[in-house]
């Protein structure tokens, strides 16, 4: 990686406020932070650090610059020494050849700019499917101009021919993610789609998102591939326009799709961005932290949206942000809600956003019937790991009381369960009031923990679905199978597979990879390389189903045994007998599953 690219990555990975804050006591002053200048003696703070611009300025001595300049000045290092120190801390690899790489990036910026102009003009070129779609979605001309919305013609070579006229080589267009190629040559990546240009925070176009116009076209959304200038995990759609409002309100609303951002902004909700892919990344969380202390997650309420919300909560908390969750009522997405109900209704809904812990309690509660002893214990086992991670005793006590009221389990018993629990996702210890973590934990990678017990089965199911789309409706339509992915660490891949699935064809692996963030791309590649077809996919599917059923039954059996151990037999004779009978049924079902597997393996 060149020094220019490395410095950009260093600034993404290390927040200047956190970095300088280790050496200078900083206090919030509006959108910035202020402290005593380390470069000259002063009693009144005149040293200012901007989280948005990632620079420092001292109005006393005139010293100013970025994180590199601060490191050189504060530690008396030359350019190379300071770069090496920062790169090591940020986990960034350095290499030579900076000028050539920088020239290539500038070329791709220009190619992307030219392409965006063509998409923009194509949308306004008479009556076409793109303009009809934009009008049908209620996007005003002013909003379309503001977001630079365009249209990719229903053609295999429209963009290729345009760029050739602009003397842009097909190789350069391919490197910018605008063309694809096969044995016959280059062809347009985006066809018959409404185009949403993706800008970085410096207002440079780095990629595109294309929304299918035809109802059954797959994938529904198609993003630019990873390029030298476009890394999905490092950017947020709409941040270039939303950053001022986010900073002024000290609040960012994170939604799933381009249209959610566009419709909310059109209605006057300006502090909205969208993650580019199936899930929020740690890099995106650190980017948000430059502008705000608080984030509201507003994803869809389906299983995929719920999994993305749970994962996003932990990633945002690890970045030191305070987190709330907003669920749009009636199964609508933000785009549909604000068009039907208006800004006032959305603002009212936003005021009712729940704390992240309340959301986690609500999700866990929906999964268990807490009216039964067994369900209450299962609920407590799931939520105790989350409660253990709360740093503030007062906050923890408040939620312990709530869980006690919900389940009827004494607070003292819940507290003992928390003490013996393992944190269920990651090792972060957070405080809802401050959004801060212990220093060592704050530096951990913000990735969901993959459930090792589920890993083999989940990986096999993914391999089956990618290899043969005929298994997707079976898995999607079987609650026991689709719900098994929750908490596995592979939810993003499952969501992407479901999104691009079409009954008329097989899975397009290129389109599937385009929908994934870097973490999930790595997981899927590992699956496709290491999970080989068995030759009898139906038997493999049965083995997975049997394994899941057996795990669920075994877990249910363990819960019943746990209840029986604490139950007063003399007082609860009827319930005791019912549980004993259920236990026998479970043992019988497990035996039948094992016998069936043995028959198939003979």
VEXROKOL-966583 format. One record per residue: residue in one letter; x, y, z of N, C-alpha, C in turn. Coordinates in steps of 0.001 Angstrom, whole numbers, plus 500000, padded with zeros to 6 digits. Each point is the difference from the previous one (the first is absolute). Layout:
! residues N
AXYZXYZXYZ...
This chain:
! residues 602
X500854498807500000499146501193500000500891501244500000X499714500976499116500787501222499932499827500826501268X500938500948500198499917500839501195498736500862499981X499603500469498807498777500813499926498778499175500386X499915498792499439498879499128500342500068499593501460X501223499741500470500176499572501391499548501093500962X500309501250499678499597501088500889498479500131500038X499348499815498846498527500019499990499441498890500878X500587498787499894499518498878500794500290500217501496X501159500591500296500335500307501398498962500944500601X499604501008499236499011500964500493498629499358500177X499723498961499200498737499279500169500033499114501241X501167499422500278500111499038501095500284500644501347X500608501180499999500335500678501261499308501348500029X499122500185500949499310501281500148500943500983500691X500163501195499436500966500958500513499669500463501422X498708500040500335499613500403501357500484498967501020X499774498724499693500475498940500897501516500005500093X500663500207498865501462499936499953500628501138500803X499568501221499734500555501149500728499553499978501453X498779499457500237499466499944501365500838499167500954X500880499140499472500892499224500864501116500867500582X500261501135499343501084500874500441499520501359500493X498812500368499565499438501308500373498599499790500554X499713500597501146498647499916500558499071500882499172X499055499370499336499093500721499116498583499992500564X499317501107499822498598500102500401499180500471498805X498774499492499925499125500347498869499673501487500028X500092500630498828499645501409499854499216500145498702X498679499821500085499172500004498802500303498789499143X500325500231498731500305498889499098501446499536500127X500821500752500751501427499701500113500385499639501432X501307499805500204500559499723501326501121501001500268X500139500399501270500974501031500340500839499564501182X501268500429499993500899499683501109501188500945499998X500922499775500933501222500802500086501002499526498956X500579500920499259500910499658498918501252499314500533X500388498855499428501208499311500454501281500598499431X499861500978499089501175500553499332500458501336500560X499213500607500875500449501221500682499253500117501326X500598500640500948499380500135501312498828500966499969X498855499562500525498831500873500078499097499559501142X499267500939500560499082499711501097498546499958499529X499711500693498894498653500002499435500002499161498724X499138498991499904500010499096498842499781500740498681X500915499802499067499834500556498659500308498960498929X500193498750500434500320498900499107498703499270499652X499609499994498725498705499474499559500210498823499050X499230498924500219500050498823499137498625499813499356X499987499858498680498742499825499264499814498536499629X498980499310500560499747498603499611499495499868498572X499336501039499501499484499928498632501121500125498989X500875500999500174501078500242499049501240499182500317X500035499384501189501147499194500419501295500823499974X499917501200500553501166500878500096500017500658501369X501167500605500339500111500784501234500491501397499639X499668500963500827500456501377499831500201500628501370X501123500685500192500203500771501230499926501473499640X499041500690500580499841501413499714500949500861500825X500809499320500848501004500714500778501331500090499289X500526498836499556501315499974499346499917499844498491X498797499701499478499819499899498557500290498628499424X500395499032500830500275498648499502498695499337499552X500056499285498879498803499313499508500417498864499083X499052499079499736500296498893499097499132498799500282X500375498868499402499247498761500175500699499100501015X499558498734500059500564499081500986501484499736499739X500407500024498734501415499805499669500830501171500503X499515501200499767500718501199500458500114500004501533X498929499617500677500035499963501468501047498998500485X500065498836499363500963498975500404501433500478499763X500260500614498849501338500522499704500409501078500997X499043500860500309500304501146500881500119499571501450X499098499132500464499973499663501425501085498999500386X500472499190499029500990498971500323501328500223499296X500127501165499338501256500382499347500447498930499003X499094499585499112500283498980499004499979500618498610X500762499402499057499883500458498627498787499339499347X499754500345498734498802499529499315499912498482499985X501086499341499570499980498547499888499817499339501367X500705500510501008499893499421501338498578500124500541X499382501169499791498637500217500494499014499098499262X500192499853498683499123499124499225500117498557500468X501213499550500238500204498621500453499361499768501357X500105500996500891499393499865501335498475499926499888X499421500897499230498536500021499863499495498758499270X500725499567498975499582498823499241499983498764500887X501020499876500857500050498851500903498820500019500960X499652501177500503498886500105500942498661499763499318X499900500421498736498729499863499274499868498665499289X501067499187499997499949498726499296499996500162498497X500757500985499501500047500314498571501384499675499460X500047499334498840501273499624499387500489501119499090X501294500315500099500592501055499192500769499397498835X500030500729498890500825499599498860500336501247499201X500858499850499028500394501137499177499051500140498810X500308500922499114499197500161498787498791500876500196X500082500979500897498855500832500339499487500838498856X500915500589499201499565500897498928499171499253498959X500462498819499613499292499234498981498606499607500478X499908499544501256498697499614500547499076501202500092X500556501152500380499182501197500134499481500448498635X500835499879498979499561500363498655498878499084499533X500103498706500338498957499050499632498682500341500689X500075500363501271498788500377500727499344501218499362X500806500990499641499448501201499380499340499659498668X500592499055499270499393499559498745498627499375500241X499899499161501032498730499341500289498958501000500503X500416501001500762499065501045500421499404500692498766X500857500297499027499543500697498803499082499112499169X500340498726499857499139499072499261498630499916500663X499989499909501316498730499915500743499185501267499838X500683501145499984499292501279499808499345500053498616X500749499573498988499454500004498642498805499043499903X500120498836500613498903499025499968498762500559500690X500194500663501141498871500575500734499276501044499158X500763500799499261499387501003499112499145499315498934X500516498900499464499244499283498960498726499383500579X500103499362501149498809499447500655498974501115500254X500494501136500489499138501142500331499244500488498756X500723500150498887499361500478498764499046498953499436X500348498723500152499145498935499462498637499990500679X499959500338501291498726500029500727499077501063499432X500595501064499479499224501145499517499869500010498480X500331498876499388499940499886498538498645499453499559X498996500875500028498661499610499553499303499068500976X498958499337499490499235499066500823500710498643499989X500461499573501172500722498734500080499622499298501302X500304498703500131499631499261501216500573500606501277X501195500618499893500628500582501181499206501161500564X499629500955499128499266501181500473498613499601500481X499385498993499346498682499551500447500104499375501400X501056499257500233500186499384501319500224501071501063X500850500971499703500294501073500963498721500748500370X499179500299499004498740500704500263499068499126500832X499953498694499669499109499097500741500397499885501466X501287500198500302500464499921501386499894501332500732X499449500988499332499764501278500658501232500867500170X501040499749499224501213500819500079499805501259499176X500181501153500617499822501259499295501226500293499135X499843500852498969501165500374499172501130500604500827X499649500806500997501032500623500827500802498955500776X499297498987500515500690498942500740500876499173499070X499502499711498814500785499236499032501288500723499643X499921501317499877501200500800499708500947499979501192X499452500173501181500840500064501205500807498718500200X499383498854499760500690498726500196500665499491498718X499840500751498903500640499603498750499445498720499409X498722499711500244499402498740499562499976499933498477X500319498821499453500047499828498558499334498711499555X500250499634498753499384498804499416500998499305499092X500138498674500184500816499181499119499080499374498963X500223500294498744499121499526498927499987498473499924X498917499479499441499858498549499834500830499580498792X501324500002500194500917499751498900501260499336500541X500656499200499155501229499327500397501238500855499752X499832501109499259501187500773499627499815501507500043X498924500487500611499749501447500038501123500739500727X500348499561501200501056500667500749501360499777499341X500237498806499512501278499713499344500227500933498805X498942500164499174500129500864498816500194501458500402X499277500433501034500146501393500443501423500268500474X500541499115500807501345500222500536501054499926498908X499779499181498981500932499959498873500031501349499288X498823500621499840499938501328499383500733501038500851X499988499787501319500700500913500912501471499620500136X500442499071499152501394499540499964500418499337501318X499037499306500609500281499204501199500136498549499558X501120499378500337500221498622499577499063499053500742X499702498876499378499156498994500651500673499426501230X501325499931499965500729499522501180499760500914501197X500056501316499759499778500961501080498559499935500498X499053499849499060498592499895500392499758498725500799X500702498934499616499897498740500753500568500175501399X501133500676500116500615500239501307499121500874500886X499171500837499380499081500856500756498711499276500364X499856498745499541498818499218500350498800500275499127X500209500650498846498881500361499126499757498963498916X501017499228499676499878498964498975500355498638500583X499468498966499394500399498633500277500582499415498721X500605498840500104500562499421498783499861498479500016X499930499458498801500005498553499802500879499703498802X499902498801499485500869499615498890499736500830498738X498816500629499909499664500804498828500419501456500135X500354500421501211500421501377500190499284500675501153X499979501335499978499429500801501078498518500297499736X499232500096501091498587500377499886499573500739501272X498883500721499933499545500847501120499617499165501211X500424500444501169499610499323501246498573500383500386X499659501280499859498674500490500399499123500125498761X498851499314500039499086500013498854498560500096500502X499256500940499434498593500223500338499807500133501513X500767500902500576499930500251501439500025501504500283X499281500383501056500146501359500516501300500045500779X500818501018499755501358500048500547500112501048501098X500579499573501124500274500886501129501523500134500140X500579501145499610501443500169500178500369499991501481X501131499386500309500492499939501374501193500941500117X499901500953500932501043500999500198500777499696501281X501289500374500031500719499986501272499770501329500703X500588500175501150499749501221500775500648501229499373X500847499785498990500597501135499285499229500299498715X498803499423499887499096500232498871500548499486498673X500849498998500053500456499338498787499182498732499784X499600499754498756499233498792499690500953498806499987X499661498989500801500873498838500136499341498705499509X498699500012499820499299498791499566498541500302499721X499242498934499706498592500162499643499173498857500578X498752500325500274499025498987500366498882500012498981X499654498835499480498957499930498977498783499255500490X498830500633499902498742499387500428499273499456498777X499705498690500028499305499382498873498631500647499799X499633500213498747498706500604499678498938498929499799X500363498940499295499050498912499796499734499280501312X498777499653500232499562499448501291500753498738500387X500227499105499054500603498706500309501498499947499738X500611501137499631501434499999499691500803499757501265X501057499217499861500868499684501123501458500276499612X500796500516500941499591500382501348499227501316499995X499231500216501035499209501217500107500913501222500025X501071499947500789500996501067500062501347499428499585X500720500739499185501319499582499539500990501130500267X501008499723500794501011501000500317501227499840499122X500772501078499872501311499900499365500840498983500757X500881499295499300500917499098500700501064500804500743X500768499339500834501109500658500685501026500453498960X500425501251500094501007500549499090501063500722500807X500950500579499295501053500756500673499434501174500792X498870500552499551499429501173500680498729499677500772X499440498805499817498731499666500659500155498768500868X499875500193501302499978498921500982498690500143500774X499097499059499805498670500107500618500094500204501504X500921499275500640500057500024501452500470501346500550X500604500844499141500562501263500472499099501204499737X498847499792499374499171501133499583498538499789500380X499262501091500033498575499988500299499270500837498956X498927499444499454499243500738498994499307501202500633X500180501161499364499331501217500445500762500798501045X501139499491500470500721500714501069500510501348499525X500364500109498737500490501283499491498957501104500150X498717499638499891498921500982500143499490500097501438X500140498926500755499397499948501338500930500450501113X501300500101499731500962500182501092499775501288500802X499603501073499331499758501250500739498810499860500951X498907499401499506498819499808500850500302499026501133X500782498971499723500371499043501050500778500709501094X500942500816499592500817500729500986499139500988500795X499127500743499333499173501000500683499035499354500985X499408498853499628499031499327500867500657498990500940X501297499756499778500741498981500756499242498668499970X499521499644498811499225498778499835500048499556498533X500291498723499790499951499423498667498972498881499977X499169499982498969499038498917499795500555499114498889X500174498728500282500554499064499016498879499091499495X499788500022498689498949499195499370500641499008499030X499153499183499357500534498947499130500246500450498569X499050500751499409500038500185498556500144501432499529X500352500127498718500135501316499377498693500788500072X498875499331499682498725500706499976499596500481501387X500377499279501033499716500461501356500684501346500246X501264500092499610500750501251500177499372501121499179X499724499710498732499478501026499097498641500514500468X499093499101500349498650500414500400500006500771501311X500804499542500966500072500709501278500595501388499808X501067500100499211500612501310499749499028500922499280X499263499470499039499020500803499266498922500542500928X499659499233501035498964500431500953500554500918501083X501322500204500004500582500912500987500772499336501111X500131498665499973500825499290500981501378499850499368X500903500891500350501264500127499287501113499118500550X499904499576501242501112499313500665499927498482499823X499890499553498740499777498588499699501062499491499036X500499498797500266500950499330499121499598498531499874X500570499326499010499734498565499824501316499251499914X500028498818500603501171499143499890500002499355498618X501174499769499458500130499478498642500248498507500048X498955499223500134500156498561500112499012499431500989X500266498801500433499039499305500851500107500380501459X501093500609500403500167500288501419500959501166500192X499838500683501124500885501090500384501379499441500317X501045500767499691501370499556500264500639500866501083X501081499499500561500712500760501026500581501285499420X500431499944498711500527501201499357498905501057499851X498798499589499628498898500952499874499632500600501354X500072499181501041499703500499501348501010501064500412X501287499751499726501020500995500345499815501274499179X499538499843498766499735501172499161498871500839500589X498943499360500462498893500727500626500443500736501252X500904499405500743500444500584501264500706501352499812X500440500257498786500605501306499734498973501126500090X498724499653499807498975501032499893498991499993501142X499920498916500754498947499905501007500376499039501113X499258500097501109500157499058501113498884498961500008X498932500239499221498800499172500107499519499535498633X499631498725499919499493499425498759498684499285500272X499041500186499103498740499264500043499988499047498807X499883498711500271499899498993498936498538499844499596X499750500082498708498627499885499504499983499053498813X500176498718500282500003498973498960498614499372499888X499830499155498979498736499299499818499740499070501187X498741499644500182499615499190501162499940498510499689X500454499584498793500016498568499695501198499346500690X500158498684499820501075499282500689501378500529499634X500195500302498707501297500517499570500269501368500617X498970500854500030500162501321500599500260499923501493X499340499048500648500205499818501443501429499548500288X500496499053499194501376499518500193500998501125499750X499757500810498962500888501122499701499963501034501112X498831500206500607499883500951501106500801499524501213X499854498738500359500725499467501156501500500091499781X500430499673498806501422500072499705500476501456499981X499181500889499418500352501411499929500099500649501364X499139499603500912500043500544501362501379499781500616X500483498765499939501271499682500628501159500723499329X499945500133498680501061500700499277500028501475500369X498842500631500095499935501417500366500453500227501437X499609499088500888500418500131501390501514499878500134X500589499097499228501449499829500051500724501237499498X499352500773499141500592501233499500499801501160500972X499322499756501124499810501036501011498787500875499780X499021499497499271498790500776499713498833499557500867X499115500912500301498745499671500657499007499557498919X499219498967500304499194499376498954498545499844500434X499101500338499079498582499727500169499489499270498755X498824499445500112499411499267498879498602500532499725X499747500276498735498687500486499564499375498950499100X498823499543500355499280499035499177498786500678499387X499978500058498667498881500616499297498799499077500106X498870500551500369498798499205500278499350499477498728X499240498944500159499205499463498910500793499284498937X501261499625500312500804499285499031500504500857498859X499804501313500082500435500897498926501479500341500188X500654500369498880501356500519500115499903501519500133X501118500685500358499928501456500194499496500749498780X500386499529498806499556500631498759498473500019499913X499393498849500190498540499899499908499316500761501125X500565499909501216499369500639501155499924501507499834X501118500621499622500002501462499981499165500547498848X499862499217498927499145500442498894498532499953500398X499639499004500811498603499850500404499648500854501217X500941500109500940499696500650501281500588501400500140X501084500304499293500591501323500076501085500125501060X500696501133499964501146500237500882499600500063501472X498871500642500296499581500135501401499815498621500641X499385499085499260499783498649500524501326499271500172X500936500234499057501303499347500127500769500557501199X499928501319500191500665500601501163499440499437501300X498696499801500033499370499423501190500473498561500206X500111499275498907500490498623500070501454499973500471X500783500960499519501410500088500387500145500252501497X499115500809500538500029500272501443499736498746500821X499336499033499400499660498771500723501034498896499803X501117500318499332501055498995499792500440499443501351X500198498677500059500321499350501272501503499862500158X500445499830501231501406499763500263500416498667499385X501278499857499735500473498759499388499729498801500903X500106500195501324499776498877500907498531499615500033X499123501002499937498581499697499952499665499218498741X500647500375498880499775499278498751500446498551500136X501154499784500595500509498631500153499080499182500912X499479500623501039499055499310500881498737499632499225X499498500950499192498783499745499234500195498860498990X501153499978499344500279498945499018500083498641500689X500713499955501121500133498735500739498645499532500521X499170500947500393498683499656500543499111499383498924X500094500507498770499176499466498913500363498559499666X501231499623500269500465498658499659499615498957501044X499561500437501168499674499059501071498639500327500599X499255498970500330498710500172500660500257500124501501X500139501240500477500386500200501398498849499735500970X498830499662499472498901499632500900500221498601500585X500922499243499379500340498686500524501335500069500725X500193499106500950501261499977500732501161499738499062X499804499067499091501055499654499052500372501201499129X498987500696499486500252501158499156500674501127500753X499596500200501257500599501059500809501478499736500231X500340498745500262501406499647500233500809500162498717X499426499593498870500705500163498727500235501486499704X498984500809500263500122501446499805501096500572500896X500014499593501247500990500518500943501414499596499580X500158498754499564501323499541499569500520500825498828X499099500383499093500426500767498835500340501433500357X499209500614500868500183501424500266501037500270501083X500311498997500833500940500235501107501382500378499481X500410499423498862501295500358499433500055501454499583X498872500540499507499941501409499632500014500883501237X499250499599501021499948500792501223501363500054500687X500763498931499866501314499964500641500934501048499421X499793500363498741500908500938499350499750501457500388X498890500269500698499702501383500384500927500423501122X500687501102499805500993500471500966499360500704501188X498946500764499737499372500791501059499143499120500905X500271499951501310499185499212500923498537500435500009X499773501326499900498623500509500020499223499519498787X500630500053498827499336499548498780499725498501500064X500979499260500466499811498558500091498869499665500959X499959500699501129498949499738500985498617500291499436X499894501054499191498706500357499413499503498901499068X500909499448499203499600498943499085499772498676500718X500741499757501058499753498804500809498590500043500565X499600501166500455498649500161500547498957499738498911X500255500519498800499052499801498904499886498519499636X501140499310499906499993498579499665499297499202501091X500198500398501246499332499332501115498486500150499896X499557501213499663498559500251499846499426499188498850X500744499901498904499534499266498826499875498503500265X500988499447500688500085498543500129499475499460501323X499924500871501011499630499525501328501157499350500736X501179500028499421501196499461500653500551501059500947X500326499662501248500500500990500963501258500706499492X500153501275500353501156500773499556501306499364500461X500005499434501196501225499380500524500431498820499116X499035499237499504500323498874499124500536500492498655X499422501086499509500475500572498735501423500511500155X500279500651501118501354500517500245501017498874500071X499611498871500596500916498850500056500229499438498595X498935499976499189500130499508498625500936500904499205X499889501317500206500871500945499302501452499786500383X500252499783501274501373499802500464500646498782499348X499196498983499746500543498778499415499923499958498493X499397501037499395499798500001498548501258500445499269X500094499570498767501038500478499102499370501030499074X500700501131499738499453500968499051499676499310498685X498800500233499495499516499195498877500495500450498641X500457501215499876500526500462498702501200500890500280X501192499521499678501185500812500229500329500116501470X500931500933500331500410500176501382499827501439500460X499261500780499227499847501400500339499248500193501306X500470500911500819499281500414501211499594501441499768X498698500264499945499574501321499618499090500628501043X499858501308499866499092500752500852499024500730499113X498747499770500205498991500639499157500063501511500144X500339500478501168500039501437500219501146500658499249X501147499335499915501178500628499419500375499450498642X499580498749499709500397499377498750501477499695499943X500691499901501136501432499790500023500323498594500440X501217499536499632500433498674500360501295500067500774X500352498921500668501325499894500569501011500150498882X501131500662500295500977500337498977500435498837499144X500333498865500603500497498869499229498916499448499085X498766499896500514498912499424499209499597500896498840X500177501319500180499598500933498940500829499819498748X501150499377500115500889499834498872499761498684499266X499098499193500529499744498704499366499274500169498678X500204499057499089499255500011498741498526499777500290X499157500837499365498564499924500275499329499036499037X500214498719500215499362498978499167499195499063500877X498869499556499456499167499053500743500779498718500247X499796499406501159500642498734500323499267498878499276X500770499182499296499391498890499276499788498848500960X498784499515500065499649498882500873500641498727499441X501024499507500699500751498851499498499122498752499877X499028499850500871499124498836499945499184499989498709X499600501174499551499163500081498811500811500021498707X501279500329500092500811500262498814499913498903498925X500247498697500309500010498998498927498661499898499264X498907499999500761498682499861499376499653501208499148X500247501188500529499670501226499277500822500100498724X501292499688500063500851500062498824499516499017498923X499578498820500434499504499014499040498716500486499334X499086500578500774498746500513499434500267501110498985X500960500870500300500346501069499059500553499404498704X500862499016500113500572499350498814498896499367499152X499034499369500649498887499395499279499214501050499223X499694501125500641499179501024499354500715500659498830X501303500274500160500750500630498915500173499025498835X500175498703500314500200498990498957498710499691499255X498870500020500708498724499704499358498905500855500628X499475500927499209498987500932500512498716499294500409X499818498748499593498769499276500344499870499780501502X501124500073500730499950499788501449499659501279500770X500063501149499319499750501269500693498570500095500529X498947499725499174498640500103500551499741498995501122X500687498852499963499830499010501078500526500568501307X501204500559499935500628500549501209499288501277500443X499641500849499040499314501254500324498627499742500593X499344498942499534498641499726500455499905499120501220X501137499564500518500011499152501193500550500801501174X499117500395500918500412500868501106501171499424500780X499983498681500197501052499378500793501363500133499328X500005500054498661501254500142499267500442501460499924X499113500900499559500385501401499828500338500662501332X499269499657501061500276500608501304501306499491500598X500477498844499507501245499434500520501194500919499705X499879500848498973501079500908499636500171501133501016X498961500291500770500087501104500954501074499712501033X500902500975500159501082499843500958501137499130499504X499956499587498726501045499123499464501189500779499463X499801501291499675501039500792499372499914499992498482X499061499214499438499847499891498553498678500610499519X499375500813500847498690500555499643500063500863498739X501094500754499840500125500884498845500002499244498692X500672498845499980500044499198498774498616499441499688X499307499496501033498655499461499791499077501072499445X500057501198500573499150501105499544500273500332498541X501274500031499616500350500317498613499504498920499048X500119498734500403499517498897499160498496500118499788X499267500253501087498548500144499883499636501189499104X500787501094500102499690501208499234500139499782498500X501032499273499571500242499885498560499373498741499404X499368499186500843499401498758499501498853500282499023X500006499262498913498908500046499035499631498568499636X498707499660500009499590498618499678500400499563498603X500350500986499141500267499675498603501451499651499704X500880500107500959501401499750499695500832499680501213X501290499733499764500924499706501077500577501292500570X500729499884501090500587501161500656501177500524499175X499991501302499719501121500663499347501029500334501082X501102499236500024500974500177501082500619501397499994X500219500580498816500555501358499934499056500989500667X498713499894499693499010500894500614499920499764501504X500152498754500411499951499682501429501166500649500727X501201499865499459501175500615500634499869501519500055X499394500591498974499840501459499967499137500508501146X499119499151500509499085500436501064500601499834501397X501171499406500090500575499676501303501077500993500406X500149500199501311501126500788500477501247499115499994X501148500601500306501269499273499883500033498759500891X499458500123501196500019498871500935499226498821499434X498785500267499481499165498927499471500550499446498682X500666500858499213500654499512498777501038498948500369X500795500284501037501006499045500438499392498695500482X498898500104500745499333498800500499499449499154498852X499377500671499012499408499260498884501081499344499143X501086500721499757501089499414499213500560498754500693X500145500076501302500507498850500757499058498812499869X498688500267500035498998498937499850500105499362498623X500035500828498961500000499479498638501286499234499683X501088500354500655501271499316499756500124498700500787X499422499950501182500263498893500912498834499045500224X498769500437499704498850499107500146499695499420498621X500396498763499783499852499381498688498649499296499889X499410499984498791498728499283499811500151498519500363X498982499447500648500072498614500473499622499006498911X499332500476498974499511499102498965498564499578500232X499502500194501217498610499681500330499458501143500852X499607501089499310499604501211500706498763499808500869X499072499147499560498775499792500784500327499318501327X500904499057499975500419499350501245500730501008500893X500813500846499384500710501026500772499013500935500692X498945500402499245498985500864500594499311499300501165X499673498710499822499361499259501084500914499947501227X501296499777499773500946499947501119499992501331500773X499962501102499258499973501327500647498719500179500807X498874499644499390498716500131500698499999499144501254X500479498745499887500028499102501149500903500540501096X501131500569499596500935500548500983499383501182500750X499314500857499258499350501159500631498897499547500949X499169499053499538498928499494500854500579499378501273X501074499229499831500594499340501165500575501026500979X500647501048499472500541501049500868498876500707500756X498914500311499277498877500686500650499362499126501081X499842498737499676499420499072500984500919499821501205X501290499917499748500968499840501096499996501215500911X499913501182499377499948501231500800498703500054500818X498906499588499364498709499992500707500037499010501153X500625498847499779500122499003501057500810500549501175X501088500694499716500829500573501055499228501027500819X499163500795499324499198501001500711498975499335500926X499366498927499503499013499302500835500671499386501225X501158499391499787500733499413501136500353501073501015X500373501170499511500352501100500888498780500438500820X498828500037499352498776500390500706499630498955501053X500112498737499603499649498919500938500896500012501236X501238500408499824500930500006501128499607501012501067X499369501119499583499645501049500972498523499964500376X499241499078499400498560499965500238499674499234501277X499007500482500705499483499312501189498978498956499531X500399498716500028499149498940499462498651499918500698X500003500190501303498762499834500771499006501117499710X500497501204499752499100501133499752499581500091498528X500880499539499105499724500129498571499922498620499345X499142499154500560499906498615499509499584499967498533X498973500779499666499477499966498628501035500481498989X500665501120500320501018500535499097501195499059499917X500357499405501127501121499066500042499725498800499080X498771499472500074499636498855499154499986500376498517X499518501212499720499971500451498603501412500097499427X500905500572500784501383500153499526500686498640499843X499716499070500905500581498654499887499512499309498723X498721500191499696499451499408498780500622500636498753X500177501314500054500624500703498874501446499556499838X500672499773501118501385499550499959500107498634499315X499071499133500294500003498680499366499739500110498495X499089500900499620499714500203498576501245500512499268X500717500896500656501215500555499388501049498911499822X500191499188501034500973498899499913499633499035498869X498710499738499853499541499109498939500267500613498627X499735501314499870500211500688498715501480500005499628X500872500208500980501441499986499734500437498617499546X499486498982500633500346498620499617499557499696498577X498805500468499635499492499766498646500860500709498953X500437501217500328500858500730499076501314499255499771X500588499522501076501262499273499885499826498709499206X498890499314500233499743498753499265499828500276498515X499293501080499673499775500363498600501320500319499298X500889500720500709501296500338499425500830498743499755X499933499068500938500755498753499842499513499210498797X498690499993499767499438499291498850500504500596498692X500037501328499941500425500666498777501492499815499737X500757499814501067501447499853499852500430498568499698X499070499061500112500345498597499739500224499750498506
